[in-house]
Structures are given as structure tokens and as C-alpha cells.
């Protein structure tokens, strides 16, 4: 099992769901569920990175180590990079970026994404994907898709339905019937710290701004992102308050 650390970026000022990390699920802040999943992965350390005193106080209350970061970061990756810089981690350190809205992320996938980066020395980043299982999922712009080359390196990520089967939509976009072979990207990343430093030093790329997908900055600058199929499918993340009851119902057996 490779040695790796986990950083959980958590911010209070979300446009779609302000205060999301502190939303209660089955009696505990969502961030606590995420932290407990991270601790279960056997990572050598788990750090919560935030710019908000309320989140820091809550995290310290359930025993997490907190690193305060600047409020102006455009992405979780940039927040993780600040933690890495503050703590002076060596370039060959592997750090997993676990988003703070993933209370149902299996610990096994945290280990898997770190191991994938170790297994591919030429990669700067590793991430996970899963087969798309319905046409509705394929057409949903909230579902990020990824297409790969023949060796498993990412070619592109998009909110649009890709790869698009031309012959499956003879009557236009809404008539598409084909989605086999499409993959859903799971927003879990492992970075080599040296690559993360370079990534954070670059300005956001044009494609990153258009799609609002931070991983496109890495592709725009030629960094290799290795994608492997997830060993199991995680439960749903939390995007809005409406997602909380569904996630709570799934967590109840764990409580």
C-alpha cells in the first residue's frame, strides 16, 4: 500500500449551497462524514483546508487537523496546493484531494487512486471513472464525462455528452440513443506534489473557464492524467440541500 496524505478542501461560500460542509446529515456535519471516510483509508495524515473560521472550529471539534488557506482560491486544487506549500511536502509526496461534499466516498477508492499514481510513474495526476449506466446520466450536464486514449490517459473531460455517437441521434440532440462506452468522471484526484506546485502556478486555462472543470488546466499544459475504472461505485455527492435526505438515508445503516 503506497504512503499518501489526504487534503479535504472545504469552503463556506458556495454559490449553490452556502455552508455546505456544515450541513447536518444524520446528526453530524457533512464534513465529519467525509473526514471519517478519509481516516478509514489508512492515509498517513488527513488535513482539512479551509478559509472559514466556522468550518475550522467544527473540524477541530471532531478531531481534524486544520490548515487555514486564502479565501481567493478558484478551485480545490489551488487550496490543496497552498497546504502543500505551507507544510513543505517533498515533490515526490502523493496527496489525494478529497472533495468536502463526498460523504459516501469509499475508503477503498482513496487507496486505489493513490496506488494508480504509484503504478504510472509518468503521470502527474491519477483519477477514477465509472461506466455511465443510463441515457439520462449521459445527457446530464452535471455529470462530467471523460474520454481516454488507448493506454488509459485522459484525452478530455466535459460536461457535454462525450463520446457522441453521431449515428445514434438522427433527429438531433434529444434523440440520442447510444451511450455505451461512455465514462463518468469521479471527482477524486491523486497528485504528485511537484506537479501540483506547477499546476497551481499556472493561470486558469481557457477550457477550464469554459467548462468550469479544473482538471482541464493540467491537460492544457500537457500533464498526464491517468484514469482507472473505480473498483466500486461511490454513493452520490451533495450538490444542493435537496440531496441531503437521500444521502442521509444511505448513511443511516452506517450510523
ZIURRA-V339456 format. One record per residue. N is the residue number from 1. RES is the residue in one letter. SS is DSSP state (helix for helix, strand for strand, loop for the rest). PHI is phi in degrees with one decimal (none if undefined). NEAR is the number of other ideal C-beta (glycine too) atoms within 8 Angstrom. Layout:
BEGIN
n->N res->RES ss->SS phi->PHI near->NEAR
n->N res->RES ss->SS phi->PHI near->NEAR
END
This chain:
BEGIN
n->1 res->X ss->loop phi->none near->5
n->2 res->X ss->loop phi->-69.3 near->8
n->3 res->X ss->loop phi->-78.4 near->5
n->4 res->X ss->loop phi->-153.1 near->11
n->5 res->X ss->strand phi->-116.8 near->13
n->6 res->X ss->strand phi->-124.0 near->15
n->7 res->X ss->strand phi->-118.4 near->17
n->8 res->X ss->strand phi->-109.6 near->15
n->9 res->X ss->strand phi->-74.9 near->14
n->10 res->X ss->strand phi->-142.8 near->13
n->11 res->X ss->loop phi->-124.2 near->14
n->12 res->X ss->loop phi->-86.3 near->14
n->13 res->X ss->loop phi->-88.0 near->7
n->14 res->X ss->loop phi->-93.5 near->9
n->15 res->X ss->loop phi->-66.6 near->4
n->16 res->X ss->loop phi->-85.9 near->5
n->17 res->X ss->loop phi->-153.6 near->10
n->18 res->X ss->loop phi->-57.8 near->7
n->19 res->X ss->loop phi->73.7 near->9
n->20 res->X ss->helix phi->-53.9 near->12
n->21 res->X ss->helix phi->-60.1 near->16
n->22 res->X ss->helix phi->-96.8 near->12
n->23 res->X ss->loop phi->-59.8 near->12
n->24 res->X ss->strand phi->-80.9 near->9
n->25 res->X ss->strand phi->-129.2 near->14
n->26 res->X ss->loop phi->50.4 near->8
n->27 res->X ss->loop phi->87.8 near->5
n->28 res->X ss->strand phi->-128.5 near->9
n->29 res->X ss->strand phi->-59.2 near->12
n->30 res->X ss->helix phi->-53.3 near->16
n->31 res->X ss->helix phi->-59.0 near->15
n->32 res->X ss->helix phi->-66.2 near->11
n->33 res->X ss->helix phi->-60.0 near->13
n->34 res->X ss->helix phi->-62.8 near->17
n->35 res->X ss->helix phi->-59.6 near->14
n->36 res->X ss->helix phi->-64.9 near->8
n->37 res->X ss->helix phi->-63.7 near->16
n->38 res->X ss->helix phi->-63.7 near->14
n->39 res->X ss->helix phi->-63.4 near->8
n->40 res->X ss->loop phi->-71.4 near->7
n->41 res->X ss->loop phi->-81.3 near->11
n->42 res->X ss->loop phi->72.2 near->6
n->43 res->X ss->loop phi->-60.6 near->12
n->44 res->X ss->loop phi->-70.7 near->5
n->45 res->X ss->strand phi->-155.7 near->7
n->46 res->X ss->strand phi->-129.6 near->13
n->47 res->X ss->strand phi->-126.9 near->13
n->48 res->X ss->strand phi->-95.1 near->17
n->49 res->X ss->strand phi->-110.8 near->14
n->50 res->X ss->strand phi->-146.5 near->15
n->51 res->X ss->loop phi->-114.2 near->10
n->52 res->X ss->loop phi->-122.4 near->10
n->53 res->X ss->helix phi->-64.6 near->5
n->54 res->X ss->helix phi->-65.6 near->9
n->55 res->X ss->helix phi->-68.2 near->15
n->56 res->X ss->helix phi->-60.1 near->12
n->57 res->X ss->helix phi->-63.6 near->8
n->58 res->X ss->helix phi->-64.4 near->13
n->59 res->X ss->helix phi->-64.8 near->15
n->60 res->X ss->helix phi->-65.4 near->9
n->61 res->X ss->helix phi->-64.2 near->6
n->62 res->X ss->loop phi->-102.7 near->10
n->63 res->X ss->loop phi->95.5 near->4
n->64 res->X ss->loop phi->-81.7 near->10
n->65 res->X ss->strand phi->-82.7 near->7
n->66 res->X ss->strand phi->-119.1 near->11
n->67 res->X ss->strand phi->-119.5 near->12
n->68 res->X ss->strand phi->-77.6 near->6
n->69 res->X ss->loop phi->-128.9 near->12
n->70 res->X ss->loop phi->-68.6 near->6
n->71 res->X ss->loop phi->-78.4 near->7
n->72 res->X ss->loop phi->-89.9 near->4
n->73 res->X ss->loop phi->-62.6 near->13
n->74 res->X ss->loop phi->-82.6 near->6
n->75 res->X ss->loop phi->-150.9 near->7
n->76 res->X ss->helix phi->-62.8 near->10
n->77 res->X ss->helix phi->-59.8 near->14
n->78 res->X ss->helix phi->-63.4 near->10
n->79 res->X ss->helix phi->-67.6 near->15
n->80 res->X ss->helix phi->-62.5 near->15
n->81 res->X ss->helix phi->-62.8 near->12
n->82 res->X ss->helix phi->-66.0 near->14
n->83 res->X ss->helix phi->-59.5 near->13
n->84 res->X ss->helix phi->-58.3 near->14
n->85 res->X ss->helix phi->-66.5 near->8
n->86 res->X ss->helix phi->-63.5 near->7
n->87 res->X ss->helix phi->-90.1 near->7
n->88 res->X ss->loop phi->65.5 near->5
n->89 res->X ss->loop phi->-67.8 near->8
n->90 res->X ss->loop phi->-63.7 near->6
n->91 res->X ss->loop phi->-61.2 near->7
n->92 res->X ss->loop phi->-89.6 near->7
n->93 res->X ss->loop phi->-66.1 near->10
n->94 res->X ss->strand phi->-102.3 near->15
n->95 res->X ss->strand phi->-124.5 near->15
n->96 res->X ss->strand phi->-101.0 near->16
n->97 res->X ss->strand phi->-94.7 near->14
n->98 res->X ss->strand phi->-107.2 near->14
n->99 res->X ss->loop phi->-66.3 near->12
n->100 res->X ss->loop phi->-76.0 near->14
n->101 res->X ss->loop phi->-114.5 near->11
n->102 res->X ss->loop phi->-119.8 near->13
n->103 res->X ss->loop phi->-68.9 near->14
n->104 res->X ss->loop phi->-109.9 near->13
n->105 res->X ss->loop phi->-72.6 near->13
n->106 res->X ss->loop phi->-64.4 near->9
n->107 res->X ss->helix phi->-59.3 near->11
n->108 res->X ss->helix phi->-60.8 near->9
n->109 res->X ss->helix phi->-74.0 near->15
n->110 res->X ss->helix phi->-65.0 near->17
n->111 res->X ss->helix phi->-67.7 near->11
n->112 res->X ss->helix phi->-64.2 near->12
n->113 res->X ss->helix phi->-68.5 near->16
n->114 res->X ss->helix phi->-67.1 near->14
n->115 res->X ss->helix phi->-64.9 near->10
n->116 res->X ss->helix phi->-63.4 near->14
n->117 res->X ss->helix phi->-69.9 near->16
n->118 res->X ss->helix phi->-62.1 near->9
n->119 res->X ss->helix phi->-72.4 near->5
n->120 res->X ss->loop phi->-127.3 near->10
n->121 res->X ss->loop phi->-60.2 near->4
n->122 res->X ss->loop phi->-82.5 near->4
n->123 res->X ss->loop phi->-86.7 near->13
n->124 res->X ss->loop phi->-90.2 near->10
n->125 res->X ss->strand phi->-140.4 near->16
n->126 res->X ss->strand phi->-124.7 near->15
n->127 res->X ss->strand phi->-151.2 near->16
n->128 res->X ss->strand phi->-121.2 near->15
n->129 res->X ss->strand phi->-142.9 near->13
n->130 res->X ss->strand phi->-145.1 near->10
n->131 res->X ss->strand phi->-60.0 near->7
n->132 res->X ss->loop phi->-78.5 near->12
n->133 res->X ss->loop phi->-111.3 near->4
n->134 res->X ss->loop phi->-152.3 near->7
n->135 res->X ss->helix phi->-65.0 near->8
n->136 res->X ss->helix phi->-60.2 near->6
n->137 res->X ss->helix phi->-64.1 near->11
n->138 res->X ss->helix phi->-62.2 near->13
n->139 res->X ss->helix phi->-86.2 near->8
n->140 res->X ss->loop phi->-74.7 near->7
n->141 res->X ss->loop phi->-76.2 near->6
n->142 res->X ss->loop phi->-82.7 near->5
n->143 res->X ss->loop phi->-95.8 near->10
n->144 res->X ss->loop phi->-85.6 near->10
n->145 res->X ss->strand phi->-105.6 near->16
n->146 res->X ss->strand phi->-134.8 near->12
n->147 res->X ss->strand phi->-117.7 near->9
n->148 res->X ss->strand phi->-120.3 near->12
n->149 res->X ss->loop phi->-83.8 near->6
n->150 res->X ss->loop phi->-68.4 near->4
n->151 res->X ss->loop phi->-103.1 near->5
n->152 res->X ss->loop phi->98.1 near->8
n->153 res->X ss->strand phi->-90.5 near->11
n->154 res->X ss->strand phi->-68.7 near->13
n->155 res->X ss->strand phi->-93.7 near->6
n->156 res->X ss->strand phi->-165.4 near->9
n->157 res->X ss->strand phi->-118.5 near->12
n->158 res->X ss->strand phi->-156.0 near->9
n->159 res->X ss->loop phi->-79.7 near->10
n->160 res->X ss->loop phi->-73.1 near->7
n->161 res->X ss->loop phi->-74.3 near->9
n->162 res->X ss->loop phi->-131.8 near->9
n->163 res->X ss->loop phi->-71.6 near->6
n->164 res->X ss->loop phi->-90.3 near->8
n->165 res->X ss->loop phi->-85.3 near->10
n->166 res->X ss->helix phi->-56.5 near->5
n->167 res->X ss->helix phi->-78.1 near->6
n->168 res->X ss->helix phi->-92.3 near->8
n->169 res->X ss->loop phi->-134.9 near->13
n->170 res->X ss->loop phi->-65.0 near->5
n->171 res->X ss->loop phi->-104.4 near->5
n->172 res->X ss->loop phi->106.1 near->5
n->173 res->X ss->helix phi->-50.6 near->5
n->174 res->X ss->helix phi->-69.4 near->5
n->175 res->X ss->helix phi->-98.1 near->8
n->176 res->X ss->loop phi->-57.8 near->14
n->177 res->X ss->loop phi->-121.3 near->7
n->178 res->X ss->loop phi->-112.8 near->8
n->179 res->X ss->loop phi->-140.8 near->12
n->180 res->X ss->loop phi->-61.4 near->4
n->181 res->X ss->loop phi->88.4 near->5
n->182 res->X ss->loop phi->-76.3 near->12
n->183 res->X ss->strand phi->-122.6 near->14
n->184 res->X ss->strand phi->-92.0 near->13
n->185 res->X ss->strand phi->-80.5 near->13
n->186 res->X ss->strand phi->-99.1 near->11
n->187 res->X ss->strand phi->-76.4 near->9
n->188 res->X ss->strand phi->-127.0 near->15
n->189 res->X ss->strand phi->-129.0 near->12
n->190 res->X ss->strand phi->-116.9 near->15
n->191 res->X ss->strand phi->-120.5 near->16
n->192 res->X ss->strand phi->-81.8 near->13
n->193 res->X ss->helix phi->-59.4 near->14
n->194 res->X ss->helix phi->-59.8 near->8
n->195 res->X ss->helix phi->-69.1 near->12
n->196 res->X ss->helix phi->-63.0 near->14
n->197 res->X ss->helix phi->-60.7 near->12
n->198 res->X ss->helix phi->-65.4 near->10
n->199 res->X ss->helix phi->-59.9 near->15
n->200 res->X ss->helix phi->-70.1 near->10
n->201 res->X ss->helix phi->-79.7 near->5
n->202 res->X ss->loop phi->-85.5 near->9
n->203 res->X ss->loop phi->-69.5 near->3
n->204 res->X ss->loop phi->-55.6 near->8
n->205 res->X ss->loop phi->-81.5 near->11
n->206 res->X ss->helix phi->-58.9 near->6
n->207 res->X ss->helix phi->-66.0 near->10
n->208 res->X ss->helix phi->-59.8 near->14
n->209 res->X ss->helix phi->-66.1 near->8
n->210 res->X ss->helix phi->-68.6 near->6
n->211 res->X ss->helix phi->-89.2 near->10
n->212 res->X ss->loop phi->59.1 near->6
n->213 res->X ss->loop phi->-129.7 near->11
n->214 res->X ss->loop phi->-67.3 near->10
n->215 res->X ss->helix phi->-66.6 near->14
n->216 res->X ss->helix phi->-70.3 near->13
n->217 res->X ss->helix phi->-63.6 near->13
n->218 res->X ss->helix phi->-63.4 near->12
n->219 res->X ss->helix phi->-66.0 near->13
n->220 res->X ss->helix phi->-61.9 near->10
n->221 res->X ss->loop phi->-102.7 near->10
n->222 res->X ss->loop phi->83.2 near->5
n->223 res->X ss->loop phi->-76.5 near->11
n->224 res->X ss->loop phi->-83.1 near->10
n->225 res->X ss->strand phi->-110.3 near->14
n->226 res->X ss->strand phi->-91.9 near->14
n->227 res->X ss->strand phi->-118.1 near->14
n->228 res->X ss->strand phi->-124.4 near->11
n->229 res->X ss->strand phi->-73.1 near->8
n->230 res->X ss->loop phi->-61.0 near->12
n->231 res->X ss->loop phi->-66.7 near->6
n->232 res->X ss->loop phi->-150.3 near->7
n->233 res->X ss->loop phi->-91.1 near->4
n->234 res->X ss->loop phi->-71.4 near->12
n->235 res->X ss->loop phi->-71.9 near->7
n->236 res->X ss->loop phi->-68.2 near->9
n->237 res->X ss->loop phi->-87.2 near->11
n->238 res->X ss->loop phi->-115.2 near->14
n->239 res->X ss->loop phi->-107.5 near->8
n->240 res->X ss->loop phi->-149.8 near->7
n->241 res->X ss->helix phi->-56.4 near->6
n->242 res->X ss->helix phi->-64.9 near->5
n->243 res->X ss->helix phi->-79.4 near->11
n->244 res->X ss->helix phi->-62.3 near->11
n->245 res->X ss->helix phi->-61.7 near->7
n->246 res->X ss->helix phi->-64.8 near->8
n->247 res->X ss->helix phi->-66.4 near->14
n->248 res->X ss->helix phi->-59.8 near->10
n->249 res->X ss->helix phi->-63.3 near->7
n->250 res->X ss->helix phi->-75.2 near->10
n->251 res->X ss->helix phi->-83.8 near->13
n->252 res->X ss->loop phi->-54.0 near->8
n->253 res->X ss->loop phi->-62.8 near->5
n->254 res->X ss->loop phi->-81.0 near->4
n->255 res->X ss->loop phi->-64.4 near->6
END
